Amino acid sequence: MTHYSMNVWAAILLALLAASASCAFRTIDTGHVGVTTLFGKLTGEQLPEGLHLVNPLKRVAAMSIRTQEIKEHADVPSSEGLIIGLETSLLYRLEPERAAEVYQKIGPRYVEIVVTPNLRSVIRAVTAAHTANALYSEGREGVAQQMLNQLKPILEARGVMVENVLLRDIKLPDTLRN
């Protein structure tokens, strides 16, 4: 080999090493946790926010652990069979230490798969047990508390912390409003 070709091979090798090293650094943004997989298998390693040196063959999925809000509008029945328009907010967050479990068992779309359907179900179940008047008057806070009490054990068993349920707006049927 000539001196020139050895320099070319050395440059190519150096470029490949530099490219591999740059792929090994991962940044996890503030308010997120990184879940790592290797060849499709969960490694059990979770990365906190910041810069990390990671095996270039590992994939890192960032999952938010910040408080998030779901706004849900539903037409729900009251105990007397009236249909009430109800706007609800759910404040929740992913438990950081259970992010890998949520990623493995439910996936990154856990909000669509577990949180939203359970919120809808609880809203309907709780409002059906109350009169329209109770939802609109002083019983409003009690209804929100019942929703919170029912949602907490369901979602916390799946790795999602429920912070609060807020009743934002209630629209009574025209017949009751008159």
C-alpha positions as CSV (number, residue, x, y, z in Angstrom):
1,M,0.0,0.0,0.0
2,T,1.2,3.5,-0.7
3,H,1.5,6.2,1.8
4,Y,-1.4,8.0,0.2
5,S,-3.8,5.1,0.4
6,M,-2.9,4.5,4.0
7,N,-3.9,8.1,4.8
8,V,-7.2,7.7,3.0
9,W,-8.0,4.6,5.0
10,A,-7.0,6.3,8.2
11,A,-9.2,9.3,7.4
12,I,-12.2,7.0,6.6
13,L,-11.7,5.0,9.8
14,L,-11.4,8.2,11.8
15,A,-14.6,9.5,10.2
16,L,-16.5,6.3,11.0
17,L,-15.3,6.4,14.6
18,A,-16.4,10.1,14.9
19,A,-19.8,9.2,13.4
20,S,-20.3,6.3,15.8
21,A,-19.3,8.4,18.8
22,S,-21.7,11.2,17.9
23,C,-24.6,8.6,17.7
24,A,-23.8,7.5,21.2
25,F,-24.7,10.8,22.8
26,R,-28.4,11.3,23.6
27,T,-30.1,14.3,25.3
28,I,-33.2,13.9,27.3
29,D,-35.1,17.2,27.5
30,T,-36.3,18.7,30.8
31,G,-39.5,17.2,32.0
32,H,-38.9,13.9,30.2
33,V,-37.4,10.5,31.0
34,G,-35.7,8.2,28.4
35,V,-36.7,4.6,28.0
36,T,-34.1,2.4,26.3
37,T,-34.6,-0.6,24.1
38,L,-32.0,-2.8,22.4
39,F,-33.1,-4.8,19.4
40,G,-36.7,-4.3,20.3
41,K,-36.3,-5.5,23.9
42,L,-36.7,-3.2,26.9
43,T,-33.3,-2.8,28.7
44,G,-34.7,-1.6,32.0
45,E,-32.5,1.4,31.9
46,Q,-34.2,4.8,32.3
47,L,-32.4,8.0,31.5
48,P,-33.1,11.1,33.5
49,E,-33.0,14.5,31.8
50,G,-29.6,15.6,30.5
51,L,-26.9,14.4,28.3
52,H,-26.1,10.6,28.3
53,L,-23.5,8.4,26.6
54,V,-25.6,5.5,25.2
55,N,-24.8,2.3,23.3
56,P,-25.4,3.4,19.6
57,L,-27.4,0.3,19.0
58,K,-30.0,1.3,21.7
59,R,-33.1,3.3,20.8
60,V,-34.2,5.9,23.3
61,A,-37.9,6.9,23.6
62,A,-38.4,10.2,25.5
63,M,-41.6,10.2,27.6
64,S,-43.0,13.3,29.3
65,I,-43.3,13.3,33.1
66,R,-44.8,16.8,33.2
67,T,-48.3,17.5,34.3
68,Q,-50.6,17.3,31.3
69,E,-54.2,18.2,30.7
70,I,-57.0,16.4,28.8
71,K,-60.1,18.4,28.1
72,E,-63.1,16.3,27.5
73,H,-66.5,17.4,26.3
74,A,-69.3,14.9,26.7
75,D,-73.1,14.8,26.6
76,V,-73.9,12.8,29.6
77,P,-77.1,11.4,31.2
78,S,-78.2,12.5,34.7
79,S,-80.0,10.2,37.1
80,E,-83.4,11.5,35.8
81,G,-82.5,10.8,32.2
82,L,-81.7,14.4,31.1
83,I,-78.7,14.9,28.7
84,I,-76.3,17.4,30.1
85,G,-73.3,19.0,28.2
86,L,-70.2,18.6,30.5
87,E,-66.7,19.9,30.0
88,T,-64.1,18.3,32.2
89,S,-60.4,18.6,32.6
90,L,-58.1,15.9,33.8
91,L,-54.7,16.8,35.2
92,Y,-52.3,13.9,35.2
93,R,-48.7,12.9,34.8
94,L,-46.6,9.8,34.1
95,E,-44.9,8.3,37.1
96,P,-41.2,8.6,36.2
97,E,-40.1,5.3,37.8
98,R,-42.8,3.4,35.9
99,A,-42.2,5.0,32.5
100,A,-40.5,1.8,31.1
101,E,-43.3,-0.4,32.3
102,V,-45.9,1.9,30.7
103,Y,-43.8,2.0,27.5
104,Q,-43.6,-1.8,27.4
105,K,-47.2,-2.7,28.4
106,I,-49.2,0.1,26.9
107,G,-46.8,2.1,24.6
108,P,-46.1,5.7,23.9
109,R,-49.8,6.3,23.1
110,Y,-50.9,5.5,26.6
111,V,-53.0,8.6,26.8
112,E,-55.2,7.5,23.9
113,I,-55.3,3.9,25.0
114,V,-55.8,4.1,28.8
115,V,-56.3,7.6,30.1
116,T,-58.9,9.1,27.8
117,P,-61.2,6.0,27.6
118,N,-61.2,5.6,31.4
119,L,-61.9,9.4,31.9
120,R,-64.9,9.1,29.6
121,S,-66.2,6.0,31.4
122,V,-65.9,7.6,34.8
123,I,-67.6,10.8,33.7
124,R,-70.6,8.9,32.4
125,A,-70.8,6.6,35.5
126,V,-70.6,9.4,38.0
127,T,-73.0,11.8,36.3
128,A,-75.6,9.1,35.8
129,A,-75.8,8.7,39.6
130,H,-76.6,12.4,40.1
131,T,-79.5,14.7,39.3
132,A,-79.0,17.6,36.8
133,N,-79.5,20.0,39.6
134,A,-76.8,18.5,41.7
135,L,-74.3,18.7,38.8
136,Y,-75.1,22.4,38.4
137,S,-75.4,23.5,42.0
138,E,-73.5,22.9,45.2
139,G,-73.0,19.2,44.4
140,R,-70.6,20.1,41.6
141,E,-67.5,19.8,43.8
142,G,-68.7,16.5,45.1
143,V,-69.2,15.1,41.6
144,A,-65.6,16.2,40.6
145,Q,-64.3,14.5,43.8
146,Q,-66.1,11.3,43.0
147,M,-64.6,11.3,39.5
148,L,-61.2,11.8,41.0
149,N,-61.7,9.0,43.5
150,Q,-62.8,6.6,40.8
151,L,-60.0,7.5,38.3
152,K,-57.1,7.5,40.7
153,P,-56.9,3.7,41.4
154,I,-57.6,2.8,37.8
155,L,-54.9,5.0,36.3
156,E,-52.3,4.7,39.1
157,A,-52.4,0.9,38.7
158,R,-51.2,1.6,35.1
159,G,-48.4,4.1,36.0
160,V,-50.3,7.4,35.6
161,M,-50.7,9.7,38.5
162,V,-54.0,11.6,38.6
163,E,-53.7,15.1,40.1
164,N,-57.1,16.5,39.7
165,V,-60.5,16.4,37.9
166,L,-62.1,19.8,37.2
167,L,-65.6,20.4,36.0
168,R,-65.2,23.4,33.7
169,D,-68.6,24.0,32.2
170,I,-72.0,22.4,32.6
171,K,-74.8,23.1,30.0
172,L,-78.2,22.0,31.3
173,P,-81.0,21.0,28.8
174,D,-83.2,23.9,27.7
175,T,-86.2,22.5,29.5
176,L,-84.4,22.6,32.8
177,R,-82.9,26.0,32.2
178,N,-86.3,27.5,31.6
